[in-house]
Amino acid sequence: MNKLNEIKKLVNNKFNSDKRVKLLGHTAGGIICVLAKNMIRSSGYGVTSTVLMRELKELGKKDAKKIMKTFGIKEKTPENVSKILKIVAYAIGLEFQNKNNQTVITKCPYGECVKELNEPFICNVCLEYNKGIVEAVLGSQYTIDKSKYLLNDGACSFDVHKRI
């Protein structure tokens, strides 16, 4: 048991919580990219996309409900969607700032994996997960789209809007 405590202490000294979150984000992003790339090869893009996107949206809905409960968020408003998206972004290690009343992602550990593995599928994973959050809070009459992509535009930003 002493060896385990020594390892924990060593890890805590070398990796503060921010570094651990970033490492986890990079590793999780890599895993998602590798899985997506192999699933696309074996099942095709259409099947992979349909199945994964449906499940990711559901995961976003579940997480939104947990966050609302944890943070005592009761009102289902666009402002609260923005709060929840920021909570998730911070928790998974994204770096972001507010510009013109919009959250702009300036650094994403998953973006590094997209570049390394040349697999942009993870950007769709992120978007679909966020759609689940929006739908959980505002209902299916609302959605979210990316207006900027980190890899192309140097930053990611999202727009929540009513479906037409």
C-alpha positions in Angstrom: 0.0 0.0 0.0 2.9 2.4 0.6 4.1 2.0 -3.0 0.6 3.1 -4.2 0.7 6.2 -2.0 4.2 7.0 -3.2 3.0 6.8 -6.8 0.0 9.0 -6.1 2.2 11.6 -4.4 4.7 11.5 -7.3 1.9 11.9 -9.9 0.3 14.8 -7.8 3.7 16.5 -7.7 4.4 16.2 -11.4 0.9 16.7 -12.7 -1.3 19.4 -11.1 -5.1 19.0 -11.8 -4.9 21.3 -14.9 -2.1 19.1 -16.4 -4.0 15.9 -15.6 -7.2 17.2 -17.3 -5.2 18.2 -20.4 -3.5 14.8 -20.5 -6.8 13.1 -20.1 -8.4 15.2 -22.8 -5.5 14.5 -25.2 -5.6 10.8 -24.5 -9.5 10.6 -24.7 -9.3 12.5 -28.0 -6.8 10.1 -29.4 -8.9 7.1 -28.4 -12.0 8.6 -30.0 -10.1 9.4 -33.2 -8.6 5.9 -33.4 -11.9 4.2 -32.7 -13.7 6.4 -35.2 -11.1 5.9 -37.9 -11.3 2.1 -37.5 -15.1 2.1 -37.3 -15.3 4.1 -40.5 -13.0 1.7 -42.2 -14.9 -1.4 -41.1 -18.5 -0.2 -41.2 -18.5 2.9 -43.4 -18.9 6.5 -42.6 -22.7 6.5 -42.8 -23.3 3.7 -40.3 -20.6 4.9 -37.9 -21.8 8.5 -38.1 -25.5 7.5 -37.5 -24.9 5.3 -34.5 -22.2 7.3 -32.8 -23.9 10.7 -33.3 -27.2 9.4 -31.8 -25.4 8.0 -28.8 -23.3 11.1 -28.3 -26.3 13.3 -28.4 -27.9 11.2 -25.7 -24.8 11.4 -23.6 -24.9 15.2 -23.9 -28.5 15.2 -22.7 -27.6 13.0 -19.6 -24.6 15.2 -18.8 -26.7 18.4 -19.1 -29.2 17.0 -16.6 -26.5 16.1 -14.2 -24.8 19.5 -14.4 -28.2 21.3 -14.0 -28.8 19.2 -10.8 -25.2 19.6 -9.5 -25.2 23.4 -10.0 -28.8 24.1 -9.1 -29.7 25.3 -12.6 -33.5 25.2 -12.9 -34.5 27.6 -15.6 -34.3 26.3 -19.2 -32.9 29.4 -20.9 -30.3 30.1 -23.6 -28.1 31.8 -20.9 -28.1 28.6 -18.9 -27.2 26.5 -22.0 -24.2 28.8 -22.3 -23.3 28.2 -18.6 -23.6 24.5 -19.0 -21.5 24.5 -22.2 -18.8 26.5 -20.4 -18.8 24.1 -17.4 -18.3 21.2 -19.7 -15.6 23.0 -21.7 -13.7 23.9 -18.5 -14.1 20.4 -17.1 -12.6 18.7 -20.1 -9.7 21.1 -20.4 -10.7 23.5 -23.2 -9.3 27.0 -23.1 -11.9 29.6 -24.1 -12.8 33.2 -23.8 -15.8 35.4 -24.3 -15.8 37.6 -27.4 -18.8 39.7 -28.4 -21.1 37.7 -26.0 -20.0 34.4 -27.6 -17.8 31.7 -26.1 -14.7 31.1 -28.3 -12.6 27.9 -27.9 -9.0 28.9 -28.3 -7.3 25.6 -27.4 -8.7 22.1 -27.5 -6.9 18.9 -26.6 -9.0 17.0 -29.1 -8.0 19.4 -31.9 -4.4 18.2 -31.4 -5.5 14.6 -32.0 -7.5 15.7 -35.1 -4.3 17.2 -36.5 -2.1 14.2 -35.5 -4.4 11.5 -36.8 -5.9 13.5 -39.7 -9.3 12.5 -38.6 -11.8 15.4 -38.3 -14.6 13.1 -37.1 -13.9 14.1 -33.5 -15.1 17.7 -34.3 -18.5 16.1 -35.2 -18.4 14.2 -32.0 -18.1 17.5 -30.1 -20.8 19.1 -32.0 -23.3 16.3 -31.6 -22.6 16.1 -27.8 -23.2 19.8 -27.6 -26.5 19.4 -29.5 -27.6 16.9 -26.8 -26.9 19.6 -24.1 -28.9 22.2 -26.0 -31.8 19.9 -26.5 -31.8 18.8 -22.9 -32.1 22.4 -21.7 -34.2 24.1 -24.5 -35.9 21.2 -26.2 -35.7 19.7 -29.7 -36.9 23.0 -31.3 -33.3 24.3 -30.6 -30.0 23.2 -32.0 -26.4 24.3 -32.1 -24.0 24.8 -35.0 -20.3 25.6 -35.3 -19.6 28.9 -36.8 -15.8 28.6 -36.6 -13.5 25.6 -36.5 -10.3 25.5 -34.5 -8.4 23.8 -37.3 -9.5 26.1 -40.1 -10.2 29.4 -38.2 -7.9 29.2 -35.3 -10.8 29.0 -32.8 -14.1 27.2 -32.4 -17.4 29.0 -31.7 -20.9 27.8 -31.6 -24.3 29.4 -32.3 -27.5 28.2 -30.5 -30.6 28.9 -32.5 -34.2 27.8 -33.0 -34.7 25.2 -35.7 -36.5 26.4 -38.8 
